[in-house]
Amino acid sequence: MKKKIIIGLLVLAVLAVAWCAIPHPLVGASYQLDYIDYHEYHGETIHYHDESSKAEREEIEALLRTYKRSAVPVPLRGWFGDDYIHLTGGNGHRPLHILLSDGSGGGKPCYMLYTSAEKGGYPIQDGEKLLKELLAMLEE
């Protein structure tokens, strides 16, 4: 009996490590973008609640679905400065925030997905590339 318990715990530990090592999708299929705080990069907030912005919203959502995030949350460290893009949306039952900053506004680079700043966030893989692609889309 002891042997089965030890083997079971070992299997659970291996599965937990594997789950943490595998990147997860940045946002799921049900994610819907509400607005973008396009701070110092352009100085405006873009709302996506009307039909006129539906095509751009869907294009941005499709871009976000191509990126991955870490499975392990980390604290939101330091201040990200004045130049950032903050995307707010949700997946139906909870808000999701995406913070993208290259640190050029006096802070540290920050590429994170989070639901609550107090709980920390999930680092975005290739966040620098996502920021560049998003800026190119918004500045068209």
MILO-74237 format. One line per 10 residues: number of its first residue (from 1); for each residue x, y, z of C-alpha. Coordinates in Angstrom, 1 decimal, padded with zeros to 4 digits. Each point is the difference from the previous one (the first is absolute). Layout:
% residues N
NUM> X Y Z ~ ... $
% end
This chain:
% residues 140
1> 000.0 000.0 000.0 ~ 002.9 002.4 000.9 ~ 001.6 -000.7 -003.4 ~ -003.2 001.0 -001.9 ~ -000.3 003.2 002.0 ~ 003.6 000.9 -000.7 ~ -000.4 -000.8 -003.7 ~ -003.2 002.0 -000.2 ~ 001.7 003.1 001.6 ~ 002.9 -000.3 -002.4 $
11> -002.4 -000.1 -003.0 ~ -001.8 003.0 001.3 ~ 003.3 001.9 000.5 ~ 001.1 -000.8 -003.5 ~ -003.3 001.1 -001.4 ~ 000.1 003.3 001.9 ~ 003.5 000.7 -001.3 ~ -001.0 -000.8 -003.5 ~ -003.1 002.2 000.3 ~ 002.1 002.9 001.2 $
21> 002.6 -000.5 -002.8 ~ -002.4 000.0 -002.9 ~ -001.0 003.5 -001.2 ~ -003.7 000.8 000.0 ~ -002.0 002.1 -002.5 ~ 000.1 003.7 000.8 ~ -003.8 000.2 -000.4 ~ -002.6 -002.6 -000.8 ~ -002.6 -000.2 -002.8 ~ -002.6 001.8 002.1 $
31> 002.2 003.0 000.7 ~ -001.6 003.3 -001.1 ~ 001.9 003.3 000.0 ~ -001.9 002.9 001.7 ~ 002.5 002.9 -000.2 ~ 003.7 000.9 -000.4 ~ 001.6 002.7 002.0 ~ 002.5 001.1 -002.6 ~ 001.8 002.3 002.5 ~ 003.1 002.0 -000.9 $
41> 000.5 -001.9 -003.3 ~ -002.9 001.9 -001.4 ~ -001.8 001.6 002.9 ~ -003.5 -001.4 -000.4 ~ -002.4 -002.8 001.1 ~ -001.7 -002.0 -002.7 ~ -003.3 -001.6 000.9 ~ -001.3 -003.0 -002.0 ~ -003.7 -000.1 001.0 ~ -001.5 001.2 -003.3 $
51> -000.3 -001.8 -003.3 ~ 002.3 002.5 -001.9 ~ 003.0 -001.4 001.8 ~ -000.9 -003.7 -000.2 ~ 002.5 -000.9 -002.7 ~ 002.9 001.6 001.8 ~ -001.0 -001.6 003.3 ~ -000.2 -003.4 -001.6 ~ 003.4 000.5 -001.7 ~ 001.6 000.9 003.3 $
61> -001.7 -003.0 001.8 ~ 001.3 -002.3 -002.7 ~ 003.5 001.4 000.5 ~ -000.2 -000.6 003.8 ~ -001.1 -003.6 -000.6 ~ 003.3 -000.7 -001.8 ~ 002.1 000.8 003.1 ~ 000.8 -002.1 003.1 ~ 000.5 000.7 003.7 ~ 001.7 -001.7 002.9 $
71> -002.1 -002.3 002.1 ~ 001.6 001.3 003.2 ~ -001.0 003.4 001.4 ~ 002.6 002.5 001.1 ~ -000.3 003.2 002.0 ~ -000.5 003.2 -002.1 ~ 003.4 001.5 000.6 ~ 001.0 003.6 -000.1 ~ -001.6 002.8 -001.9 ~ -000.3 -000.3 -003.7 $
81> 000.3 003.7 -000.7 ~ -002.1 002.4 -002.1 ~ 000.1 -001.8 -003.4 ~ -002.3 -003.0 000.1 ~ -003.0 -001.6 -001.6 ~ -002.6 -001.5 002.3 ~ -002.6 -002.3 -001.6 ~ -003.1 -000.8 002.0 ~ -002.4 -002.8 -000.9 ~ -001.5 -003.2 001.3 $
91> -000.9 -003.5 -000.7 ~ -003.6 000.1 001.2 ~ 000.5 -000.5 003.8 ~ 003.1 002.0 000.9 ~ 001.9 003.1 -001.2 ~ 003.4 -000.5 -001.6 ~ 002.5 002.8 -000.2 ~ 003.1 000.0 -002.3 ~ 002.7 002.4 000.8 ~ 002.7 000.7 -002.7 $
101> 002.9 002.4 000.6 ~ 003.5 000.1 -001.4 ~ 001.1 002.2 002.9 ~ 000.8 003.0 -002.2 ~ -002.1 002.3 002.2 ~ 002.4 -000.3 002.9 ~ -001.0 -003.3 001.4 ~ 000.8 -003.7 -000.4 ~ -001.2 -002.1 -002.9 ~ -003.2 -001.8 000.9 $
111> -002.0 -002.5 -002.1 ~ -002.6 -001.6 002.2 ~ -003.5 -001.5 000.1 ~ -001.8 000.4 003.3 ~ -003.5 000.0 001.6 ~ 001.0 001.9 003.1 ~ 003.2 001.9 000.7 ~ 000.0 -001.3 003.6 ~ 000.1 -003.6 -001.2 ~ 002.8 000.5 -002.5 $
121> 000.1 -000.8 -003.7 ~ 001.2 -002.3 -002.6 ~ 003.0 001.0 -002.2 ~ -000.8 000.1 -003.7 ~ 002.4 -001.9 -002.2 ~ 001.4 002.3 -002.8 ~ -001.7 003.0 001.6 ~ 002.3 002.4 -001.8 ~ -001.1 -001.4 -003.3 ~ -003.7 000.2 001.0 $
131> 000.4 003.7 001.0 ~ 001.6 000.8 -003.4 ~ -002.7 -001.8 -001.9 ~ -002.8 001.6 002.0 ~ 001.5 003.5 -000.5 ~ 000.2 -000.6 -003.7 ~ -003.7 -001.1 -000.1 ~ -001.1 003.0 002.0 ~ 002.0 002.5 -002.0 ~ -001.2 -001.1 -003.4 $
% end
